[in-house]
Amino acid sequence: MSGAQWTVGGCWLGCEREGVPVLWLGPVHTAAAIAPLYGCAECIARIEARAARYVDDRYRLDTPA
């Protein structure tokens, strides 16, 4: 996340805290609207760790013993 533009706002991820440094992650598209998705460092780290575990698990499943 180096070089990313952080701002103070609300985390749209699990913690839903307000007034914390957040990073714009991209747009959220719903049937009714498009909204900006922001996440705090802690929630982004949690999602990154989960994604890494997913990749590790997939690699183990795809690698013969």
N, CA, C and O atoms as a Tripos MOL2 file, in Angstrom:
@<TRIPOS>MOLECULE
protein
  260   259    65     0     0
PROTEIN
NO_CHARGES

@<TRIPOS>ATOM
      1 N           0.8090   -1.1890    0.0000 N.3       1 MET1
      2 CA          0.0000    0.0000    0.0000 C.3       1 MET1
      3 C           0.8580    1.2610    0.0000 C.2       1 MET1
      4 O           0.3520    2.3510    0.2670 O.2       1 MET1
      5 N           2.1220    1.1270   -0.2900 N.am      2 SER2
      6 CA          2.9720    2.3100   -0.3080 C.3       2 SER2
      7 C           2.5470    3.2190   -1.4540 C.2       2 SER2
      8 O           2.1680    2.7510   -2.5270 O.2       2 SER2
      9 N           2.6160    4.5100   -1.2140 N.am      3 GLY3
     10 CA          2.2180    5.4750   -2.2160 C.3       3 GLY3
     11 C           0.7170    5.6850   -2.3040 C.2       3 GLY3
     12 O           0.2530    6.5040   -3.0980 O.2       3 GLY3
     13 N          -0.0430    4.9630   -1.5080 N.am      4 ALA4
     14 CA         -1.5010    5.0830   -1.5300 C.3       4 ALA4
     15 C          -1.9260    6.3870   -0.8640 C.2       4 ALA4
     16 O          -1.2320    6.9050    0.0110 O.2       4 ALA4
     17 N          -3.0570    6.9030   -1.2800 N.am      5 GLN5
     18 CA         -3.5890    8.1370   -0.7140 C.3       5 GLN5
     19 C          -4.5800    7.8310    0.4040 C.2       5 GLN5
     20 O          -5.7220    7.4520    0.1430 O.2       5 GLN5
     21 N          -4.1450    7.9940    1.6300 N.am      6 TRP6
     22 CA         -5.0010    7.7830    2.7900 C.3       6 TRP6
     23 C          -5.7330    9.0720    3.1050 C.2       6 TRP6
     24 O          -5.2220   10.1660    2.8660 O.2       6 TRP6
     25 N          -6.9250    8.9330    3.6400 N.am      7 THR7
     26 CA         -7.7260   10.0690    4.0790 C.3       7 THR7
     27 C          -8.4200    9.6830    5.3790 C.2       7 THR7
     28 O          -8.4510    8.5070    5.7400 O.2       7 THR7
     29 N          -8.9630   10.6400    6.0670 N.am      8 VAL8
     30 CA         -9.7070   10.3380    7.2920 C.3       8 VAL8
     31 C         -11.1770   10.1880    6.9280 C.2       8 VAL8
     32 O         -11.7540   11.0420    6.2530 O.2       8 VAL8
     33 N         -11.7720    9.0970    7.3810 N.am      9 GLY9
     34 CA        -13.1730    8.8450    7.0660 C.3       9 GLY9
     35 C         -13.6740    7.6110    7.7700 C.2       9 GLY9
     36 O         -13.2000    7.2620    8.8510 O.2       9 GLY9
     37 N         -14.6360    6.9510    7.1540 N.am     10 GLY10
     38 CA        -15.2450    5.7620    7.7360 C.3      10 GLY10
     39 C         -14.8210    4.4990    7.0140 C.2      10 GLY10
     40 O         -14.7360    4.4690    5.7870 O.2      10 GLY10
     41 N         -14.5570    3.4570    7.7900 N.am     11 CYS11
     42 CA        -14.2100    2.1460    7.2360 C.3      11 CYS11
     43 C         -15.4990    1.4220    6.8560 C.2      11 CYS11
     44 O         -16.4020    1.2760    7.6800 O.2      11 CYS11
     45 N         -15.5790    0.9760    5.6210 N.am     12 TRP12
     46 CA        -16.7610    0.2600    5.1310 C.3      12 TRP12
     47 C         -16.6250   -1.2420    5.3500 C.2      12 TRP12
     48 O         -17.5420   -2.0010    5.0370 O.2      12 TRP12
     49 N         -15.5120   -1.6610    5.8740 N.am     13 LEU13
     50 CA        -15.2890   -3.0920    6.0690 C.3      13 LEU13
     51 C         -15.7790   -3.4920    7.4520 C.2      13 LEU13
     52 O         -16.6420   -2.8130    8.0090 O.2      13 LEU13
     53 N         -15.2680   -4.5490    8.0120 N.am     14 GLY14
     54 CA        -15.8130   -5.1280    9.2370 C.3      14 GLY14
     55 C         -15.9530   -4.2310   10.4400 C.2      14 GLY14
     56 O         -16.9430   -4.3450   11.1620 O.2      14 GLY14
     57 N         -15.0000   -3.3320   10.6940 N.am     15 CYS15
     58 CA        -15.0450   -2.5610   11.9450 C.3      15 CYS15
     59 C         -16.0230   -1.3930   11.8940 C.2      15 CYS15
     60 O         -16.5660   -1.0030   12.9280 O.2      15 CYS15
     61 N         -16.2520   -0.8360   10.7270 N.am     16 GLU16
     62 CA        -17.1720    0.2920   10.5130 C.3      16 GLU16
     63 C         -16.8510    1.5050   11.3810 C.2      16 GLU16
     64 O         -17.7410    2.2940   11.7030 O.2      16 GLU16
     65 N         -15.5600    1.6590   11.7680 N.am     17 ARG17
     66 CA        -15.1680    2.8260   12.5720 C.3      17 ARG17
     67 C         -15.2290    4.0920   11.7180 C.2      17 ARG17
     68 O         -15.0760    4.0410   10.4970 O.2      17 ARG17
     69 N         -15.4490    5.2060   12.3680 N.am     18 GLU18
     70 CA        -15.4750    6.5230   11.7270 C.3      18 GLU18
     71 C         -14.2930    7.3440   12.2220 C.2      18 GLU18
     72 O         -13.7900    7.1170   13.3230 O.2      18 GLU18
     73 N         -13.8530    8.2960   11.4120 N.am     19 GLY19
     74 CA        -12.7910    9.2040   11.8190 C.3      19 GLY19
     75 C         -11.4290    8.5590   11.9230 C.2      19 GLY19
     76 O         -10.6070    8.9710   12.7420 O.2      19 GLY19
     77 N         -11.1760    7.5440   11.0970 N.am     20 VAL20
     78 CA         -9.8890    6.8450   11.0980 C.3      20 VAL20
     79 C          -9.2490    6.9790    9.7190 C.2      20 VAL20
     80 O          -9.9520    7.2500    8.7460 O.2      20 VAL20
     81 N          -7.9270    6.7950    9.6120 N.am     21 PRO21
     82 CA         -7.3080    6.7900    8.2910 C.3      21 PRO21
     83 C          -7.8540    5.6180    7.4690 C.2      21 PRO21
     84 O          -7.8600    4.4750    7.9260 O.2      21 PRO21
     85 N          -8.3100    5.9200    6.2540 N.am     22 VAL22
     86 CA         -8.8600    4.8980    5.3710 C.3      22 VAL22
     87 C          -8.2690    5.0540    3.9780 C.2      22 VAL22
     88 O          -7.8060    6.1270    3.5900 O.2      22 VAL22
     89 N          -8.2990    3.9600    3.2450 N.am     23 LEU23
     90 CA         -7.8000    3.9180    1.8760 C.3      23 LEU23
     91 C          -8.9530    3.5690    0.9540 C.2      23 LEU23
     92 O          -9.7350    2.6640    1.2460 O.2      23 LEU23
     93 N          -9.0620    4.2880   -0.1650 N.am     24 TRP24
     94 CA        -10.0810    3.9700   -1.1600 C.3      24 TRP24
     95 C          -9.6760    2.6690   -1.8460 C.2      24 TRP24
     96 O          -8.5690    2.5550   -2.3730 O.2      24 TRP24
     97 N         -10.5820    1.6890   -1.8360 N.am     25 LEU25
     98 CA        -10.2950    0.3730   -2.4040 C.3      25 LEU25
     99 C         -10.9180    0.1740   -3.7710 C.2      25 LEU25
    100 O         -10.5210   -0.7250   -4.5130 O.2      25 LEU25
    101 N         -11.8830    0.9980   -4.1070 N.am     26 GLY26
    102 CA        -12.5520    0.8880   -5.3930 C.3      26 GLY26
    103 C         -14.0380    1.1290   -5.2360 C.2      26 GLY26
    104 O         -14.5220    1.3700   -4.1300 O.2      26 GLY26
    105 N         -14.7630    1.0650   -6.3450 N.am     27 PRO27
    106 CA        -16.1980    1.2960   -6.2700 C.3      27 PRO27
    107 C         -16.9620    0.0350   -5.8780 C.2      27 PRO27
    108 O         -16.5520   -1.0870   -6.1730 O.2      27 PRO27
    109 N         -18.0810    0.2600   -5.2050 N.am     28 VAL28
    110 CA        -19.0290   -0.8080   -4.8990 C.3      28 VAL28
    111 C         -20.2380   -0.5720   -5.7950 C.2      28 VAL28
    112 O         -20.8270    0.5090   -5.7810 O.2      28 VAL28
    113 N         -20.6020   -1.5780   -6.5690 N.am     29 HIS29
    114 CA        -21.7500   -1.4710   -7.4650 C.3      29 HIS29
    115 C         -22.9230   -2.2410   -6.8760 C.2      29 HIS29
    116 O         -22.7950   -3.4190   -6.5400 O.2      29 HIS29
    117 N         -24.0550   -1.5790   -6.7530 N.am     30 THR30
    118 CA        -25.2900   -2.2400   -6.3400 C.3      30 THR30
    119 C         -26.3200   -2.0240   -7.4450 C.2      30 THR30
    120 O         -26.0490   -1.3370   -8.4290 O.2      30 THR30
    121 N         -27.4830   -2.6060   -7.2790 N.am     31 ALA31
    122 CA        -28.5410   -2.4110   -8.2640 C.3      31 ALA31
    123 C         -28.9810   -0.9520   -8.3210 C.2      31 ALA31
    124 O         -29.4500   -0.4910   -9.3620 O.2      31 ALA31
    125 N         -28.8370   -0.2220   -7.2200 N.am     32 ALA32
    126 CA        -29.3510    1.1440   -7.1460 C.3      32 ALA32
    127 C         -28.2960    2.2310   -7.3130 C.2      32 ALA32
    128 O         -28.6290    3.3520   -7.6960 O.2      32 ALA32
    129 N         -27.0210    1.9210   -7.0330 N.am     33 ALA33
    130 CA        -26.0290    2.9950   -7.0140 C.3      33 ALA33
    131 C         -24.6130    2.4450   -7.0830 C.2      33 ALA33
    132 O         -24.3780    1.2380   -7.0180 O.2      33 ALA33
    133 N         -23.6890    3.3750   -7.2170 N.am     34 ILE34
    134 CA        -22.2580    3.0850   -7.1180 C.3      34 ILE34
    135 C         -21.7260    3.9520   -5.9820 C.2      34 ILE34
    136 O         -21.9940    5.1530   -5.9370 O.2      34 ILE34
    137 N         -20.9730    3.3460   -5.0640 N.am     35 ALA35
    138 CA        -20.4530    4.0760   -3.9130 C.3      35 ALA35
    139 C         -18.9770    3.7500   -3.7260 C.2      35 ALA35
    140 O         -18.5200    2.6900   -4.1550 O.2      35 ALA35
    141 N         -18.2200    4.6540   -3.0850 N.am     36 PRO36
    142 CA        -16.8040    4.3950   -2.8380 C.3      36 PRO36
    143 C         -16.6170    3.4480   -1.6540 C.2      36 PRO36
    144 O         -17.2770    3.5840   -0.6240 O.2      36 PRO36
    145 N         -15.7130    2.4920   -1.8160 N.am     37 LEU37
    146 CA        -15.3990    1.5420   -0.7440 C.3      37 LEU37
    147 C         -14.0860    1.9680   -0.0920 C.2      37 LEU37
    148 O         -13.0590    2.0770   -0.7610 O.2      37 LEU37
    149 N         -14.1300    2.2090    1.2210 N.am     38 TYR38
    150 CA        -12.9540    2.5950    1.9880 C.3      38 TYR38
    151 C         -12.6880    1.5610    3.0710 C.2      38 TYR38
    152 O         -13.6200    0.9690    3.6160 O.2      38 TYR38
    153 N         -11.4060    1.3430    3.3810 N.am     39 GLY39
    154 CA        -11.0430    0.4230    4.4470 C.3      39 GLY39
    155 C          -9.9080    0.9700    5.2810 C.2      39 GLY39
    156 O          -9.0220    1.6530    4.7670 O.2      39 GLY39
    157 N          -9.9340    0.6660    6.5860 N.am     40 CYS40
    158 CA         -8.8430    1.0750    7.4740 C.3      40 CYS40
    159 C          -7.7010    0.0590    7.3610 C.2      40 CYS40
    160 O          -7.8760   -1.0250    6.8060 O.2      40 CYS40
    161 N          -6.5440    0.4200    7.8880 N.am     41 ALA41
    162 CA         -5.3570   -0.4340    7.7790 C.3      41 ALA41
    163 C          -5.5800   -1.8050    8.4100 C.2      41 ALA41
    164 O          -5.1570   -2.8200    7.8560 O.2      41 ALA41
    165 N          -6.2430   -1.8380    9.5670 N.am     42 GLU42
    166 CA         -6.4540   -3.1150   10.2560 C.3      42 GLU42
    167 C          -7.3560   -4.0430    9.4430 C.2      42 GLU42
    168 O          -7.0650   -5.2320    9.3080 O.2      42 GLU42
    169 N          -8.4400   -3.5060    8.9070 N.am     43 CYS43
    170 CA         -9.3600   -4.3440    8.1230 C.3      43 CYS43
    171 C          -8.7220   -4.7890    6.8090 C.2      43 CYS43
    172 O          -8.9100   -5.9260    6.3780 O.2      43 CYS43
    173 N          -7.9680   -3.8930    6.1730 N.am     44 ILE44
    174 CA         -7.2790   -4.2650    4.9390 C.3      44 ILE44
    175 C          -6.2660   -5.3660    5.2200 C.2      44 ILE44
    176 O          -6.1560   -6.3130    4.4420 O.2      44 ILE44
    177 N          -5.5210   -5.2590    6.3210 N.am     45 ALA45
    178 CA         -4.5450   -6.2930    6.6840 C.3      45 ALA45
    179 C          -5.2360   -7.6300    6.9150 C.2      45 ALA45
    180 O          -4.7180   -8.6730    6.5160 O.2      45 ALA45
    181 N          -6.4040   -7.6080    7.5600 N.am     46 ARG46
    182 CA         -7.1500   -8.8460    7.8100 C.3      46 ARG46
    183 C          -7.5850   -9.4950    6.4890 C.2      46 ARG46
    184 O          -7.4910  -10.7130    6.3390 O.2      46 ARG46
    185 N          -8.0540   -8.6950    5.5440 N.am     47 ILE47
    186 CA         -8.4810   -9.2230    4.2510 C.3      47 ILE47
    187 C          -7.2800   -9.7300    3.4560 C.2      47 ILE47
    188 O          -7.3660  -10.7710    2.8040 O.2      47 ILE47
    189 N          -6.1630   -9.0070    3.5030 N.am     48 GLU48
    190 CA         -4.9540   -9.4660    2.8150 C.3      48 GLU48
    191 C          -4.4800  -10.8000    3.3790 C.2      48 GLU48
    192 O          -4.0740  -11.6790    2.6190 O.2      48 GLU48
    193 N          -4.5250  -10.9630    4.7010 N.am     49 ALA49
    194 CA         -4.1160  -12.2270    5.3240 C.3      49 ALA49
    195 C          -5.0450  -13.3600    4.9020 C.2      49 ALA49
    196 O          -4.5960  -14.4760    4.6410 O.2      49 ALA49
    197 N          -6.3270  -13.0720    4.8380 N.am     50 ARG50
    198 CA         -7.2870  -14.1050    4.4170 C.3      50 ARG50
    199 C          -7.0430  -14.4960    2.9620 C.2      50 ARG50
    200 O          -7.1070  -15.6760    2.6200 O.2      50 ARG50
    201 N          -6.7670  -13.5240    2.1140 N.am     51 ALA51
    202 CA         -6.4760  -13.8170    0.7130 C.3      51 ALA51
    203 C          -5.2030  -14.6550    0.5910 C.2      51 ALA51
    204 O          -5.1420  -15.5730   -0.2270 O.2      51 ALA51
    205 N          -4.1900  -14.3470    1.3970 N.am     52 ALA52
    206 CA         -2.9480  -15.1240    1.3690 C.3      52 ALA52
    207 C          -3.1950  -16.5670    1.8040 C.2      52 ALA52
    208 O          -2.6440  -17.4970    1.2150 O.2      52 ALA52
    209 N          -4.0260  -16.7570    2.8390 N.am     53 ARG53
    210 CA         -4.3630  -18.1250    3.2680 C.3      53 ARG53
    211 C          -5.0980  -18.8690    2.1630 C.2      53 ARG53
    212 O          -4.8500  -20.0550    1.9420 O.2      53 ARG53
    213 N          -5.9940  -18.1890    1.4730 N.am     54 TYR54
    214 CA         -6.7300  -18.7990    0.3660 C.3      54 TYR54
    215 C          -5.7620  -19.2740   -0.7140 C.2      54 TYR54
    216 O          -5.8640  -20.4020   -1.1970 O.2      54 TYR54
    217 N          -4.8240  -18.4070   -1.0870 N.am     55 VAL55
    218 CA         -3.8430  -18.7680   -2.1190 C.3      55 VAL55
    219 C          -2.9930  -19.9400   -1.6460 C.2      55 VAL55
    220 O          -2.7470  -20.8710   -2.4130 O.2      55 VAL55
    221 N          -2.5370  -19.9090   -0.3860 N.am     56 ASP56
    222 CA         -1.7440  -21.0160    0.1520 C.3      56 ASP56
    223 C          -2.5280  -22.3200    0.1160 C.2      56 ASP56
    224 O          -1.9940  -23.3570   -0.2760 O.2      56 ASP56
    225 N          -3.7880  -22.2710    0.5210 N.am     57 ASP57
    226 CA         -4.6290  -23.4760    0.5080 C.3      57 ASP57
    227 C          -4.8150  -23.9920   -0.9080 C.2      57 ASP57
    228 O          -4.7400  -25.1990   -1.1370 O.2      57 ASP57
    229 N          -5.0550  -23.1070   -1.8560 N.am     58 ARG58
    230 CA         -5.2350  -23.5140   -3.2570 C.3      58 ARG58
    231 C          -3.9560  -24.1530   -3.7940 C.2      58 ARG58
    232 O          -4.0080  -25.1550   -4.5070 O.2      58 ARG58
    233 N          -2.8000  -23.5650   -3.4470 N.am     59 TYR59
    234 CA         -1.5280  -24.1040   -3.9040 C.3      59 TYR59
    235 C          -1.3200  -25.5090   -3.3480 C.2      59 TYR59
    236 O          -0.8710  -26.4040   -4.0650 O.2      59 TYR59
    237 N          -1.6460  -25.7010   -2.0660 N.am     60 ARG60
    238 CA         -1.4960  -27.0300   -1.4630 C.3      60 ARG60
    239 C          -2.4050  -28.0450   -2.1460 C.2      60 ARG60
    240 O          -2.0040  -29.1880   -2.3630 O.2      60 ARG60
    241 N          -3.6180  -27.6400   -2.4830 N.am     61 LEU61
    242 CA         -4.5580  -28.5560   -3.1380 C.3      61 LEU61
    243 C          -4.1070  -28.9100   -4.5470 C.2      61 LEU61
    244 O          -4.3490  -30.0190   -5.0230 O.2      61 LEU61
    245 N          -3.4450  -27.9570   -5.2160 N.am     62 ASP62
    246 CA         -3.0170  -28.1710   -6.5980 C.3      62 ASP62
    247 C          -1.6570  -28.8480   -6.7160 C.2      62 ASP62
    248 O          -1.2630  -29.2520   -7.8090 O.2      62 ASP62
    249 N          -0.9350  -28.9760   -5.6040 N.am     63 THR63
    250 CA          0.4040  -29.5650   -5.6210 C.3      63 THR63
    251 C           0.3300  -31.0270   -5.1910 C.2      63 THR63
    252 O          -0.1340  -31.3250   -4.0910 O.2      63 THR63
    253 N           0.7880  -31.9480   -6.0580 N.am     64 PRO64
    254 CA          0.7700  -33.3640   -5.6630 C.3      64 PRO64
    255 C           1.7080  -33.6250   -4.4900 C.2      64 PRO64
    256 O           2.7470  -32.9780   -4.3590 O.2      64 PRO64
    257 N           1.3380  -34.5600   -3.6560 N.am     65 ALA65
    258 CA          2.1430  -34.9010   -2.4750 C.3      65 ALA65
    259 C           3.3570  -35.7030   -2.8470 C.2      65 ALA65
    260 O           4.1430  -36.0740   -1.9750 O.2      65 ALA65
@<TRIPOS>BOND
     1     1     2 1
     2     2     3 1
     3     3     4 2
     4     3     5 am
     5     5     6 1
     6     6     7 1
     7     7     8 2
     8     7     9 am
     9     9    10 1
    10    10    11 1
    11    11    12 2
    12    11    13 am
    13    13    14 1
    14    14    15 1
    15    15    16 2
    16    15    17 am
    17    17    18 1
    18    18    19 1
    19    19    20 2
    20    19    21 am
    21    21    22 1
    22    22    23 1
    23    23    24 2
    24    23    25 am
    25    25    26 1
    26    26    27 1
    27    27    28 2
    28    27    29 am
    29    29    30 1
    30    30    31 1
    31    31    32 2
    32    31    33 am
    33    33    34 1
    34    34    35 1
    35    35    36 2
    36    35    37 am
    37    37    38 1
    38    38    39 1
    39    39    40 2
    40    39    41 am
    41    41    42 1
    42    42    43 1
    43    43    44 2
    44    43    45 am
    45    45    46 1
    46    46    47 1
    47    47    48 2
    48    47    49 am
    49    49    50 1
    50    50    51 1
    51    51    52 2
    52    51    53 am
    53    53    54 1
    54    54    55 1
    55    55    56 2
    56    55    57 am
    57    57    58 1
    58    58    59 1
    59    59    60 2
    60    59    61 am
    61    61    62 1
    62    62    63 1
    63    63    64 2
    64    63    65 am
    65    65    66 1
    66    66    67 1
    67    67    68 2
    68    67    69 am
    69    69    70 1
    70    70    71 1
    71    71    72 2
    72    71    73 am
    73    73    74 1
    74    74    75 1
    75    75    76 2
    76    75    77 am
    77    77    78 1
    78    78    79 1
    79    79    80 2
    80    79    81 am
    81    81    82 1
    82    82    83 1
    83    83    84 2
    84    83    85 am
    85    85    86 1
    86    86    87 1
    87    87    88 2
    88    87    89 am
    89    89    90 1
    90    90    91 1
    91    91    92 2
    92    91    93 am
    93    93    94 1
    94    94    95 1
    95    95    96 2
    96    95    97 am
    97    97    98 1
    98    98    99 1
    99    99   100 2
   100    99   101 am
   101   101   102 1
   102   102   103 1
   103   103   104 2
   104   103   105 am
   105   105   106 1
   106   106   107 1
   107   107   108 2
   108   107   109 am
   109   109   110 1
   110   110   111 1
   111   111   112 2
   112   111   113 am
   113   113   114 1
   114   114   115 1
   115   115   116 2
   116   115   117 am
   117   117   118 1
   118   118   119 1
   119   119   120 2
   120   119   121 am
   121   121   122 1
   122   122   123 1
   123   123   124 2
   124   123   125 am
   125   125   126 1
   126   126   127 1
   127   127   128 2
   128   127   129 am
   129   129   130 1
   130   130   131 1
   131   131   132 2
   132   131   133 am
   133   133   134 1
   134   134   135 1
   135   135   136 2
   136   135   137 am
   137   137   138 1
   138   138   139 1
   139   139   140 2
   140   139   141 am
   141   141   142 1
   142   142   143 1
   143   143   144 2
   144   143   145 am
   145   145   146 1
   146   146   147 1
   147   147   148 2
   148   147   149 am
   149   149   150 1
   150   150   151 1
   151   151   152 2
   152   151   153 am
   153   153   154 1
   154   154   155 1
   155   155   156 2
   156   155   157 am
   157   157   158 1
   158   158   159 1
   159   159   160 2
   160   159   161 am
   161   161   162 1
   162   162   163 1
   163   163   164 2
   164   163   165 am
   165   165   166 1
   166   166   167 1
   167   167   168 2
   168   167   169 am
   169   169   170 1
   170   170   171 1
   171   171   172 2
   172   171   173 am
   173   173   174 1
   174   174   175 1
   175   175   176 2
   176   175   177 am
   177   177   178 1
   178   178   179 1
   179   179   180 2
   180   179   181 am
   181   181   182 1
   182   182   183 1
   183   183   184 2
   184   183   185 am
   185   185   186 1
   186   186   187 1
   187   187   188 2
   188   187   189 am
   189   189   190 1
   190   190   191 1
   191   191   192 2
   192   191   193 am
   193   193   194 1
   194   194   195 1
   195   195   196 2
   196   195   197 am
   197   197   198 1
   198   198   199 1
   199   199   200 2
   200   199   201 am
   201   201   202 1
   202   202   203 1
   203   203   204 2
   204   203   205 am
   205   205   206 1
   206   206   207 1
   207   207   208 2
   208   207   209 am
   209   209   210 1
   210   210   211 1
   211   211   212 2
   212   211   213 am
   213   213   214 1
   214   214   215 1
   215   215   216 2
   216   215   217 am
   217   217   218 1
   218   218   219 1
   219   219   220 2
   220   219   221 am
   221   221   222 1
   222   222   223 1
   223   223   224 2
   224   223   225 am
   225   225   226 1
   226   226   227 1
   227   227   228 2
   228   227   229 am
   229   229   230 1
   230   230   231 1
   231   231   232 2
   232   231   233 am
   233   233   234 1
   234   234   235 1
   235   235   236 2
   236   235   237 am
   237   237   238 1
   238   238   239 1
   239   239   240 2
   240   239   241 am
   241   241   242 1
   242   242   243 1
   243   243   244 2
   244   243   245 am
   245   245   246 1
   246   246   247 1
   247   247   248 2
   248   247   249 am
   249   249   250 1
   250   250   251 1
   251   251   252 2
   252   251   253 am
   253   253   254 1
   254   254   255 1
   255   255   256 2
   256   255   257 am
   257   257   258 1
   258   258   259 1
   259   259   260 2
@<TRIPOS>SUBSTRUCTURE
     1 MET1         2 RESIDUE 1 A MET
     2 SER2         6 RESIDUE 1 A SER
     3 GLY3        10 RESIDUE 1 A GLY
     4 ALA4        14 RESIDUE 1 A ALA
     5 GLN5        18 RESIDUE 1 A GLN
     6 TRP6        22 RESIDUE 1 A TRP
     7 THR7        26 RESIDUE 1 A THR
     8 VAL8        30 RESIDUE 1 A VAL
     9 GLY9        34 RESIDUE 1 A GLY
    10 GLY10       38 RESIDUE 1 A GLY
    11 CYS11       42 RESIDUE 1 A CYS
    12 TRP12       46 RESIDUE 1 A TRP
    13 LEU13       50 RESIDUE 1 A LEU
    14 GLY14       54 RESIDUE 1 A GLY
    15 CYS15       58 RESIDUE 1 A CYS
    16 GLU16       62 RESIDUE 1 A GLU
    17 ARG17       66 RESIDUE 1 A ARG
    18 GLU18       70 RESIDUE 1 A GLU
    19 GLY19       74 RESIDUE 1 A GLY
    20 VAL20       78 RESIDUE 1 A VAL
    21 PRO21       82 RESIDUE 1 A PRO
    22 VAL22       86 RESIDUE 1 A VAL
    23 LEU23       90 RESIDUE 1 A LEU
    24 TRP24       94 RESIDUE 1 A TRP
    25 LEU25       98 RESIDUE 1 A LEU
    26 GLY26      102 RESIDUE 1 A GLY
    27 PRO27      106 RESIDUE 1 A PRO
    28 VAL28      110 RESIDUE 1 A VAL
    29 HIS29      114 RESIDUE 1 A HIS
    30 THR30      118 RESIDUE 1 A THR
    31 ALA31      122 RESIDUE 1 A ALA
    32 ALA32      126 RESIDUE 1 A ALA
    33 ALA33      130 RESIDUE 1 A ALA
    34 ILE34      134 RESIDUE 1 A ILE
    35 ALA35      138 RESIDUE 1 A ALA
    36 PRO36      142 RESIDUE 1 A PRO
    37 LEU37      146 RESIDUE 1 A LEU
    38 TYR38      150 RESIDUE 1 A TYR
    39 GLY39      154 RESIDUE 1 A GLY
    40 CYS40      158 RESIDUE 1 A CYS
    41 ALA41      162 RESIDUE 1 A ALA
    42 GLU42      166 RESIDUE 1 A GLU
    43 CYS43      170 RESIDUE 1 A CYS
    44 ILE44      174 RESIDUE 1 A ILE
    45 ALA45      178 RESIDUE 1 A ALA
    46 ARG46      182 RESIDUE 1 A ARG
    47 ILE47      186 RESIDUE 1 A ILE
    48 GLU48      190 RESIDUE 1 A GLU
    49 ALA49      194 RESIDUE 1 A ALA
    50 ARG50      198 RESIDUE 1 A ARG
    51 ALA51      202 RESIDUE 1 A ALA
    52 ALA52      206 RESIDUE 1 A ALA
    53 ARG53      210 RESIDUE 1 A ARG
    54 TYR54      214 RESIDUE 1 A TYR
    55 VAL55      218 RESIDUE 1 A VAL
    56 ASP56      222 RESIDUE 1 A ASP
    57 ASP57      226 RESIDUE 1 A ASP
    58 ARG58      230 RESIDUE 1 A ARG
    59 TYR59      234 RESIDUE 1 A TYR
    60 ARG60      238 RESIDUE 1 A ARG
    61 LEU61      242 RESIDUE 1 A LEU
    62 ASP62      246 RESIDUE 1 A ASP
    63 THR63      250 RESIDUE 1 A THR
    64 PRO64      254 RESIDUE 1 A PRO
    65 ALA65      258 RESIDUE 1 A ALA
